[in-house]
Amino acid sequence: MNCIWFLFLVEIYTKVQQNAAIKATPAIVHFEGMEVGKTQKVVISLCNVAREVVRIHIIPPQTKEFSIKYTKGERLVPGMTMNCIIEFTADDYRYFYDAIRIHCPVSNKFI
C-alpha cells in the first residue's frame, strides 16, 4: 500500500499545525489506497485562533500532483474558519510529499 503525506507548516514554515493566529485541522493529511489517475480529495479547516482579525495568504503546493481549492474572503475574524479542499492525483506508484504554506502577518509568524 502506498502512502502520501501532506503537511501544513507553521512558524517560518517549520512548525506544523498552528501559530499564534491560525490553526490547521487536520495538520497532516494522509492519502491512502491511491490509484494512478484517480483524484482523491480531503477537506481541511483553517481557523483564526487569534483575538484579532487576520488576513492570510496561502502558498499552494509546489508539485503538480497536489492542488488546493478554496474561497478566500477578505479576512478571518476571531473564531472564523475557512475550508480548503486538497486534491491529489497520482501519476505513478511512488511516494509523494508536499506542503501548503500559510502566511499571516500577525506577529510575523508563518504557517
TORFI-685404 format. One record per residue: residue in three letters; chain; residue number from 0; x, y, z of N, C-alpha, C in turn. Coordinates in pm, 1 decimal, always signed. Layout:
+---------+--------+-----+----------+----------+----------+----------+----------+----------+----------+----------+----------+
! residuo ! cadena ! num !      n.x !      n.y !      n.z !     ca.x !     ca.y !     ca.z !      c.x !      c.y !      c.z !
+---------+--------+-----+----------+----------+----------+----------+----------+----------+----------+----------+----------+
!     Ala !      A ! NUM !        X !        Y !        Z !        X !        Y !        Z !        X !        Y !        Z !
...
+---------+--------+-----+----------+----------+----------+----------+----------+----------+----------+----------+----------+
END
This chain:
+---------+--------+-----+----------+----------+----------+----------+----------+----------+----------+----------+----------+
! residuo ! cadena ! num !      n.x !      n.y !      n.z !     ca.x !     ca.y !     ca.z !      c.x !      c.y !      c.z !
+---------+--------+-----+----------+----------+----------+----------+----------+----------+----------+----------+----------+
!     Met !      A !   0 !    +84.6 !   -117.4 !     +0.0 !     +0.0 !     +0.0 !     +0.0 !    +89.5 !   +124.2 !     +0.0 !
!     Asn !      A !   1 !    +58.9 !   +217.9 !    -86.4 !   +134.9 !   +342.1 !    -94.3 !    +71.5 !   +447.4 !     -5.6 !
!     Cys !      A !   2 !   +152.1 !   +530.6 !    +54.8 !   +104.7 !   +634.6 !   +144.3 !   +156.1 !   +769.6 !    +97.5 !
!     Ile !      A !   3 !    +73.4 !   +870.8 !   +111.0 !   +111.7 !  +1005.7 !    +73.1 !    +83.8 !  +1096.3 !   +192.0 !
!     Trp !      A !   4 !   +179.3 !  +1179.0 !   +226.6 !   +163.8 !  +1270.2 !   +339.4 !   +158.2 !  +1412.5 !   +289.2 !
!     Phe !      A !   5 !    +77.0 !  +1491.9 !   +354.5 !    +64.7 !  +1632.1 !   +319.9 !    +66.1 !  +1710.9 !   +449.3 !
!     Leu !      A !   6 !   +157.0 !  +1803.9 !   +463.9 !   +174.3 !  +1877.4 !   +588.9 !   +129.3 !  +2021.8 !   +575.4 !
!     Phe !      A !   7 !    +86.4 !  +2078.6 !   +686.8 !    +55.5 !  +2220.4 !   +694.7 !   +156.5 !  +2281.9 !   +790.4 !
!     Leu !      A !   8 !   +242.9 !  +2366.1 !   +738.5 !   +357.1 !  +2413.9 !   +813.9 !   +331.1 !  +2549.2 !   +879.0 !
!     Val !      A !   9 !   +385.6 !  +2566.1 !   +999.7 !   +365.4 !  +2686.0 !  +1079.7 !   +501.0 !  +2736.9 !  +1128.9 !
!     Glu !      A !  10 !   +509.2 !  +2865.5 !  +1160.9 !   +629.5 !  +2927.5 !  +1216.8 !   +747.7 !  +2918.7 !  +1120.1 !
!     Ile !      A !  11 !   +753.0 !  +3011.8 !  +1029.2 !   +858.2 !  +3018.3 !   +928.9 !   +868.4 !  +2884.7 !   +855.9 !
!     Tyr !      A !  12 !   +755.4 !  +2826.3 !   +830.9 !   +743.1 !  +2703.8 !   +752.4 !   +814.9 !  +2584.3 !   +812.3 !
!     Thr !      A !  13 !   +834.0 !  +2581.3 !   +943.2 !   +896.1 !  +2465.5 !  +1004.6 !   +807.5 !  +2402.3 !  +1111.7 !
!     Lys !      A !  14 !   +713.9 !  +2474.5 !  +1164.9 !   +624.5 !  +2422.3 !  +1266.9 !   +496.1 !  +2373.5 !  +1199.2 !
!     Val !      A !  15 !   +444.0 !  +2263.1 !  +1245.1 !   +323.9 !  +2206.4 !  +1184.7 !   +201.4 !  +2241.5 !  +1267.5 !
!     Gln !      A !  16 !    +94.6 !  +2275.7 !  +1202.8 !    -40.6 !  +2292.9 !  +1251.8 !    -79.8 !  +2431.3 !  +1297.4 !
!     Gln !      A !  17 !     -8.7 !  +2499.1 !  +1385.8 !    -63.0 !  +2620.3 !  +1444.0 !    +44.2 !  +2721.1 !  +1479.9 !
!     Asn !      A !  18 !     +8.7 !  +2849.8 !  +1466.0 !    +89.0 !  +2957.1 !  +1523.3 !     -3.6 !  +3042.1 !  +1608.6 !
!     Ala !      A !  19 !    +31.7 !  +3164.9 !  +1639.4 !    -49.7 !  +3249.0 !  +1726.1 !   -180.8 !  +3292.3 !  +1661.4 !
!     Ala !      A !  20 !   -195.1 !  +3277.5 !  +1529.7 !   -313.6 !  +3327.1 !  +1461.4 !   -399.4 !  +3219.7 !  +1395.7 !
!     Ile !      A !  21 !   -339.4 !  +3120.6 !  +1333.4 !   -413.1 !  +3022.8 !  +1252.8 !   -382.7 !  +2880.7 !  +1297.5 !
!     Lys !      A !  22 !   -487.8 !  +2798.3 !  +1301.7 !   -472.5 !  +2656.7 !  +1332.8 !   -529.5 !  +2575.4 !  +1216.1 !
!     Ala !      A !  23 !   -450.6 !  +2481.2 !  +1163.8 !   -493.6 !  +2394.1 !  +1054.1 !   -539.9 !  +2260.1 !  +1111.6 !
!     Thr !      A !  24 !   -660.2 !  +2216.5 !  +1070.7 !   -714.7 !  +2089.2 !  +1116.4 !   -765.4 !  +2010.9 !   +996.4 !
!     Pro !      A !  25 !   -717.4 !  +1894.6 !   +970.2 !   -605.0 !  +1826.5 !  +1034.3 !   -472.1 !  +1887.6 !   +991.9 !
!     Ala !      A !  26 !   -371.1 !  +1868.4 !  +1071.9 !   -240.2 !  +1926.6 !  +1042.9 !   -164.9 !  +1847.7 !   +937.5 !
!     Ile !      A !  27 !   -187.1 !  +1718.1 !   +934.8 !   -122.9 !  +1631.3 !   +836.6 !   -231.1 !  +1550.9 !   +766.8 !
!     Val !      A !  28 !   -225.9 !  +1549.0 !   +634.6 !   -321.9 !  +1472.5 !   +555.6 !   -249.6 !  +1352.9 !   +496.9 !
!     His !      A !  29 !   -310.6 !  +1237.6 !   +511.2 !   -252.0 !  +1113.3 !   +462.8 !   -348.9 !  +1051.9 !   +361.2 !
!     Phe !      A !  30 !   -308.6 !  +1044.3 !   +236.2 !   -391.3 !   +983.2 !   +131.9 !   -354.4 !   +834.5 !   +124.6 !
!     Glu !      A !  31 !   -451.8 !   +747.7 !   +144.7 !   -426.8 !   +603.7 !   +140.9 !   -495.6 !   +540.7 !    +21.2 !
!     Gly !      A !  32 !   -441.8 !   +426.7 !    -21.6 !   -505.2 !   +349.7 !   -127.3 !   -513.7 !   +422.2 !   -259.8 !
!     Met !      A !  33 !   -406.7 !   +487.0 !   -297.9 !   -409.3 !   +564.7 !   -421.7 !   -415.2 !   +476.3 !   -544.9 !
!     Glu !      A !  34 !   -472.3 !   +531.6 !   -651.0 !   -475.2 !   +468.2 !   -781.6 !   -425.3 !   +571.1 !   -882.4 !
!     Val !      A !  35 !   -343.5 !   +526.5 !   -975.3 !   -289.3 !   +617.0 !  -1076.5 !   -404.7 !   +676.5 !  -1157.8 !
!     Gly !      A !  36 !   -404.0 !   +809.1 !  -1169.7 !   -504.7 !   +880.4 !  -1246.8 !   -632.7 !   +913.2 !  -1171.9 !
!     Lys !      A !  37 !   -651.5 !   +859.0 !  -1053.4 !   -772.5 !   +884.5 !   -975.2 !   -746.3 !   +997.8 !   -875.8 !
!     Thr !      A !  38 !   -837.0 !  +1095.2 !   -870.3 !   -821.5 !  +1210.0 !   -780.3 !   -885.6 !  +1181.2 !   -645.4 !
!     Gln !      A !  39 !   -809.1 !  +1207.7 !   -539.7 !   -859.5 !  +1196.3 !   -403.8 !   -868.2 !  +1336.6 !   -344.6 !
!     Lys !      A !  40 !   -970.0 !  +1359.3 !   -261.8 !   -990.7 !  +1491.3 !   -201.8 !  -1002.4 !  +1479.4 !    -50.2 !
!     Val !      A !  41 !   -946.1 !  +1579.1 !    +18.7 !   -956.4 !  +1590.0 !   +164.0 !   -985.1 !  +1736.3 !   +196.9 !
!     Val !      A !  42 !  -1076.8 !  +1758.8 !   +290.0 !  -1110.0 !  +1894.5 !   +333.1 !  -1033.6 !  +1925.4 !   +460.6 !
!     Ile !      A !  43 !   -966.7 !  +2040.7 !   +462.1 !   -900.7 !  +2087.3 !   +583.5 !   -964.0 !  +2220.5 !   +623.5 !
!     Ser !      A !  44 !   -950.9 !  +2254.0 !   +748.4 !  -1009.1 !  +2376.0 !   +801.6 !   -899.6 !  +2464.3 !   +859.5 !
!     Leu !      A !  45 !   -901.9 !  +2591.4 !   +824.1 !   -810.1 !  +2689.9 !   +880.7 !   -891.5 !  +2780.3 !   +971.7 !
!     Cys !      A !  46 !   -856.5 !  +2784.1 !  +1099.2 !   -933.1 !  +2860.9 !  +1197.9 !   -848.7 !  +2974.6 !  +1254.7 !
!     Asn !      A !  47 !   -909.8 !  +3091.3 !  +1268.5 !   -844.3 !  +3205.8 !  +1331.5 !   -853.2 !  +3187.3 !  +1482.6 !
!     Val !      A !  48 !   -740.8 !  +3160.3 !  +1547.4 !   -737.0 !  +3142.3 !  +1691.5 !   -684.0 !  +3266.5 !  +1763.7 !
!     Ala !      A !  49 !   -658.8 !  +3372.6 !  +1688.7 !   -610.4 !  +3497.6 !  +1747.3 !   -727.7 !  +3578.5 !  +1801.2 !
!     Arg !      A !  50 !   -697.0 !  +3683.2 !  +1872.0 !   -800.6 !  +3771.5 !  +1926.0 !   -830.4 !  +3888.2 !  +1833.6 !
!     Glu !      A !  51 !   -769.8 !  +3887.6 !  +1717.7 !   -788.6 !  +3996.7 !  +1623.3 !   -814.5 !  +3942.7 !  +1483.4 !
!     Val !      A !  52 !   -862.7 !  +4027.7 !  +1398.1 !   -887.3 !  +3990.9 !  +1259.0 !   -754.0 !  +3971.2 !  +1188.8 !
!     Val !      A !  53 !   -743.3 !  +3865.1 !  +1107.6 !   -619.9 !  +3839.5 !  +1034.5 !   -648.7 !  +3819.3 !   +885.9 !
!     Arg !      A !  54 !   -549.4 !  +3852.6 !   +807.2 !   -550.7 !  +3823.7 !   +664.2 !   -447.6 !  +3715.2 !   +640.5 !
!     Ile !      A !  55 !   -481.7 !  +3621.2 !   +556.2 !   -387.4 !  +3513.2 !   +529.9 !   -359.2 !  +3503.1 !   +380.3 !
!     His !      A !  56 !   -242.8 !  +3451.8 !   +349.8 !   -202.6 !  +3425.4 !   +212.3 !   -162.6 !  +3278.8 !   +206.3 !
!     Ile !      A !  57 !   -226.6 !  +3205.1 !   +117.1 !   -198.7 !  +3062.8 !   +105.0 !   -102.8 !  +3041.1 !    -11.3 !
!     Ile !      A !  58 !    +10.3 !  +2980.8 !    +18.7 !   +107.8 !  +2945.9 !    -83.6 !    +78.9 !  +2800.8 !   -120.8 !
!     Pro !      A !  59 !    +35.0 !  +2776.3 !   -243.6 !    -13.1 !  +2642.2 !   -281.6 !    +98.9 !  +2538.9 !   -288.9 !
!     Pro !      A !  60 !    +60.7 !  +2412.0 !   -304.4 !   +161.4 !  +2305.5 !   -319.2 !   +252.4 !  +2332.0 !   -437.9 !
!     Gln !      A !  61 !   +373.3 !  +2281.9 !   -429.3 !   +473.0 !  +2306.9 !   -532.5 !   +479.2 !  +2197.0 !   -638.2 !
!     Thr !      A !  62 !   +415.4 !  +2083.1 !   -614.6 !   +419.3 !  +1973.2 !   -710.4 !   +289.6 !  +1964.7 !   -788.2 !
!     Lys !      A !  63 !   +295.7 !  +1905.8 !   -907.2 !   +178.3 !  +1900.3 !   -994.1 !    +74.4 !  +1799.3 !   -946.4 !
!     Glu !      A !  64 !   +112.5 !  +1706.2 !   -861.3 !    +18.9 !  +1603.9 !   -814.5 !    -80.5 !  +1656.8 !   -711.5 !
!     Phe !      A !  65 !    -45.3 !  +1764.5 !   -642.4 !   -131.9 !  +1822.4 !   -539.9 !   -186.3 !  +1957.0 !   -585.5 !
!     Ser !      A !  66 !   -308.6 !  +1987.9 !   -544.0 !   -365.3 !  +2120.0 !   -568.9 !   -456.8 !  +2155.9 !   -452.3 !
!     Ile !      A !  67 !   -488.3 !  +2283.3 !   -440.7 !   -575.3 !  +2330.8 !   -333.5 !   -682.4 !  +2419.8 !   -394.1 !
!     Lys !      A !  68 !   -804.1 !  +2407.2 !   -341.4 !   -915.7 !  +2490.4 !   -384.8 !   -980.5 !  +2550.3 !   -260.7 !
!     Tyr !      A !  69 !  -1011.5 !  +2677.6 !   -267.8 !  -1075.0 !  +2744.4 !   -154.9 !  -1137.9 !  +2874.9 !   -203.2 !
!     Thr !      A !  70 !  -1229.6 !  +2925.6 !   -123.1 !  -1287.9 !  +3056.9 !   -146.9 !  -1241.0 !  +3145.2 !    -32.8 !
!     Lys !      A !  71 !  -1156.1 !  +3239.1 !    -66.6 !  -1094.0 !  +3323.0 !    +35.8 !  -1169.3 !  +3454.2 !    +48.8 !
!     Gly !      A !  72 !  -1206.3 !  +3485.3 !   +171.1 !  -1266.8 !  +3613.7 !   +199.5 !  -1160.1 !  +3719.4 !   +219.3 !
!     Glu !      A !  73 !  -1202.2 !  +3838.0 !   +248.5 !  -1108.8 !  +3948.4 !   +270.9 !  -1019.6 !  +3921.9 !   +391.9 !
!     Arg !      A !  74 !  -1079.5 !  +3867.2 !   +499.6 !  -1005.2 !  +3841.4 !   +622.8 !  -1082.3 !  +3743.3 !   +709.0 !
!     Leu !      A !  75 !  -1015.1 !  +3690.0 !   +809.9 !  -1078.4 !  +3597.6 !   +903.7 !  -1094.7 !  +3665.8 !  +1038.7 !
!     Val !      A !  76 !  -1217.1 !  +3671.8 !  +1087.0 !  -1242.1 !  +3728.2 !  +1219.8 !  -1214.5 !  +3619.3 !  +1323.3 !
!     Pro !      A !  77 !  -1193.3 !  +3654.7 !  +1449.6 !  -1163.0 !  +3554.3 !  +1551.7 !  -1268.5 !  +3444.0 !  +1557.8 !
!     Gly !      A !  78 !  -1223.7 !  +3320.1 !  +1556.3 !  -1312.9 !  +3204.9 !  +1562.2 !  -1366.1 !  +3158.6 !  +1427.5 !
!     Met !      A !  79 !  -1347.3 !  +3236.8 !  +1324.8 !  -1397.5 !  +3200.6 !  +1192.1 !  -1305.9 !  +3097.6 !  +1127.1 !
!     Thr !      A !  80 !  -1365.4 !  +3006.5 !  +1049.5 !  -1287.1 !  +2905.9 !   +979.0 !  -1303.9 !  +2920.5 !   +828.1 !
!     Met !      A !  81 !  -1205.3 !  +2871.9 !   +757.3 !  -1208.4 !  +2868.8 !   +611.8 !  -1173.9 !  +2726.6 !   +569.5 !
!     Asn !      A !  82 !  -1259.3 !  +2665.7 !   +489.2 !  -1234.6 !  +2529.5 !   +443.4 !  -1159.8 !  +2530.8 !   +311.3 !
!     Cys !      A !  83 !  -1066.1 !  +2439.5 !   +299.2 !   -986.5 !  +2421.8 !   +178.0 !   -995.6 !  +2275.8 !   +135.9 !
!     Ile !      A !  84 !   -998.0 !  +2252.4 !     +6.1 !  -1001.6 !  +2116.2 !    -46.0 !   -864.7 !  +2085.5 !   -105.9 !
!     Ile !      A !  85 !   -800.1 !  +1982.3 !    -53.3 !   -671.9 !  +1936.9 !   -105.2 !   -701.3 !  +1822.5 !   -201.1 !
!     Glu !      A !  86 !   -653.7 !  +1835.0 !   -324.2 !   -673.1 !  +1729.9 !   -423.4 !   -538.6 !  +1666.6 !   -457.1 !
!     Phe !      A !  87 !   -541.5 !  +1535.2 !   -471.5 !   -421.0 !  +1460.2 !   -505.2 !   -452.3 !  +1364.8 !   -619.3 !
!     Thr !      A !  88 !   -371.0 !  +1370.9 !   -724.9 !   -383.3 !  +1279.0 !   -837.8 !   -245.3 !  +1221.3 !   -866.6 !
!     Ala !      A !  89 !   -232.4 !  +1090.8 !   -846.5 !   -103.2 !  +1023.6 !   -868.0 !    -81.8 !   +996.6 !  -1016.5 !
!     Asp !      A !  90 !    +42.1 !  +1012.9 !  -1060.9 !    +76.6 !   +979.9 !  -1199.0 !   +163.5 !   +855.4 !  -1205.7 !
!     Asp !      A !  91 !   +195.4 !   +798.7 !  -1088.1 !   +279.8 !   +680.6 !  -1080.2 !   +266.8 !   +623.4 !   -939.1 !
!     Tyr !      A !  92 !   +303.5 !   +497.5 !   -921.0 !   +303.9 !   +437.7 !   -788.3 !   +438.3 !   +465.3 !   -722.8 !
!     Arg !      A !  93 !   +441.9 !   +567.8 !   -641.3 !   +562.6 !   +606.2 !   -568.2 !   +521.2 !   +692.2 !   -449.7 !
!     Tyr !      A !  94 !   +616.4 !   +735.1 !   -369.7 !   +590.2 !   +820.2 !   -253.6 !   +578.6 !   +965.2 !   -298.1 !
!     Phe !      A !  95 !   +475.2 !  +1034.9 !   -251.9 !   +454.9 !  +1176.1 !   -283.0 !   +454.0 !  +1255.4 !   -152.6 !
!     Tyr !      A !  96 !   +502.6 !  +1378.2 !   -159.6 !   +507.6 !  +1463.9 !    -41.3 !   +502.9 !  +1609.3 !    -86.6 !
!     Asp !      A !  97 !   +427.6 !  +1689.8 !    -16.9 !   +424.0 !  +1833.1 !    -43.4 !   +368.7 !  +1902.6 !    +80.2 !
!     Ala !      A !  98 !   +363.8 !  +2033.9 !    +76.9 !   +313.1 !  +2111.1 !   +189.3 !   +244.0 !  +2236.8 !   +139.6 !
!     Ile !      A !  99 !   +152.3 !  +2285.2 !   +220.2 !    +89.3 !  +2414.8 !   +195.6 !   +145.0 !  +2508.7 !   +300.4 !
!     Arg !      A ! 100 !   +184.7 !  +2626.3 !   +257.6 !   +237.3 !  +2726.0 !   +349.3 !   +135.8 !  +2838.5 !   +360.2 !
!     Ile !      A ! 101 !   +113.5 !  +2883.5 !   +482.8 !    +16.0 !  +2989.3 !   +506.9 !    +86.1 !  +3104.7 !   +575.4 !
!     His !      A ! 102 !    +81.1 !  +3219.5 !   +511.6 !   +142.7 !  +3339.3 !   +567.7 !    +34.3 !  +3424.7 !   +630.6 !
!     Cys !      A ! 103 !    +56.1 !  +3462.9 !   +754.3 !    -34.5 !  +3556.3 !   +821.2 !    +52.7 !  +3657.3 !   +895.9 !
!     Pro !      A ! 104 !    +27.7 !  +3786.4 !   +875.6 !   +116.0 !  +3888.8 !   +930.4 !   +109.7 !  +3911.4 !  +1081.3 !
!     Val !      A ! 105 !    +26.7 !  +3837.7 !  +1154.4 !    +18.6 !  +3854.5 !  +1299.1 !   +150.6 !  +3810.3 !  +1360.7 !
!     Ser !      A ! 106 !   +216.4 !  +3897.3 !  +1428.7 !   +346.8 !  +3876.0 !  +1493.6 !   +451.6 !  +3812.4 !  +1401.2 !
!     Asn !      A ! 107 !   +444.6 !  +3842.9 !  +1274.2 !   +542.2 !  +3797.5 !  +1175.4 !   +566.9 !  +3647.4 !  +1179.0 !
!     Lys !      A ! 108 !   +463.7 !  +3572.3 !  +1201.7 !   +476.7 !  +3426.0 !  +1204.4 !   +416.0 !  +3368.2 !  +1077.6 !
!     Phe !      A ! 109 !   +469.0 !  +3256.9 !  +1035.3 !   +421.2 !  +3189.3 !   +915.5 !   +366.9 !  +3053.8 !   +951.9 !
!     Ile !      A ! 110 !   +270.4 !  +3004.7 !   +872.4 !   +220.2 !  +2866.3 !   +885.8 !   +266.8 !  +2792.2 !   +764.3 !
+---------+--------+-----+----------+----------+----------+----------+----------+----------+----------+----------+----------+
END
